[in-house]
């Protein structure tokens, strides 16, 4: 009986030591999709879109940096840790007052050991409509 009790204690300490040795599954940042096509939008339309993600790892996910490729692309990332199995969103707002086709990126850095993730947005913004009514110069 004494040997069994000692064996249980040794096994317990071995398992606890393994878990603390860094062998736990790390945080894993997994996106539903990494590209969003805005399509063709009117000038000044709503430029906000969302990228959904989930922490598929065994540790809390911490997003450390979230940056757009230019000032016209503004991301907003969660500042609180995302626990294992939990989900979150990264909001991206593109300035739709810029006419023409666009392709931009958002770089997301976290404690996911696989490295930074790059999200892509693209689309086209129509030229603004003119407010002036057409002038009829036909004389009628």
N, C-alpha and C positions, 0 to 999 in steps of 0.2 A: 504494500500500500504506500509506503514511504517513497519507493522508487517511482511509482506512478504519479504521485504528487510532484516530485522533483521534475519528472519528464514534462508534466503539464506546465510548470513554471518556465522551464527552459524553452518550450515551444511558444509560449505566450511572448516571452522576451524576444525570441527570434523573429516572430511575425511583426511585433512592434518595431523592431530595429529595421526590418525590411521596408516597412511603410515610411519610416522617417529617413531612410537613406536616399530618398529622391527617386525611388522606383515607381512612384505613383504616376498614373497617366496624366500628362500635362494638359493644359487648356488647348482646345482646338476650335478655331474660328471657322465656321462653315456657313457660307452664304447660300440662300435659295437660288439666287442668280447674281452674276457679277456684271451684267450689262443691262442698261435700260435705254430703249429707243423711244424718244419723245414723239417721234413722228414729225408732222408739220404743224406748227403752232402759230397762232396770231401773235403779232407783236404785243408785248405786255401781258401775255397770258400767264397763268399760274405755272411757275417753273420748279415747284417742289415735288420731289419724288422720294421714295423710300426703298432702301435695300434691307431686307430682313435677314437675320442671321441667328445662329444657335451655337452655344458652347457645347461641343460634342466631346469634350475632354473630361478629366477627372479633377481638375483644379479650377479655381475661379479665373475667369478671363478678364484681363485688364487691358483696355484700349489706351495706349499711351500717346499716339499721334494720329490725327485725322486731318489731311490737308488736300485741298483742291489743286489742280494743275495751274490755275490762274485765279485772279480776283473775281472773275465772273461765275465761278463755281465754288459755292460755300457749303461745306459739309458740317453737320452737327452730330457728334458721336456721344454715346452714353459716357458719363464720367464715373459711374458706380460700377464695381465689379459685377460681372455676369456669372452667376453660379453654374456649376455643371448641370446640363440639361435645360437651362433657361434660355429664353430668346430675347432678342432686342432688335432695334432698327437704327439705321444710319440714315438721317435725312440729308438730302442734297438739294440745294436751291440754285438753279441756273438763272442768270439774268436774261430774261426773254425780251429785253429791249435792244438786244444786239442782233441785227438782221443777218440772215444767211445760215449756211450749214455750219454745224459745230460737232466736234468730237473732243471730249474732255475726260480727265481721269481724277479719281480720288484715291489717295494712298492711305491705307489703314495699317498702322503698326500696333502690335499687341505682344503679349507674352506667349503667343502661339509660337513654338520653336520652328515652325516651317517658314517663318519670315513674313514680310509685309504682303498684304493682299492689295491688288489694284482693281478698283471698280471703274467701269466706263459708262459714260452717258453720251448720247448722240441725238441729233435731230436737225430740224431746220426751222428757223423763225422767219415768217413772212415780213416783208417791208411794211411799215406802218401805212395805214390808209390815210389819204389826204382828207382834211376836213372841208376844203373848199368845194362848192358845187361846180360842175363843169359850166363854162361860159359858152352861151350860144351866140355866136357872132354872125348868124345868117341873115339878120335884119327882119325876121318875122316875129 
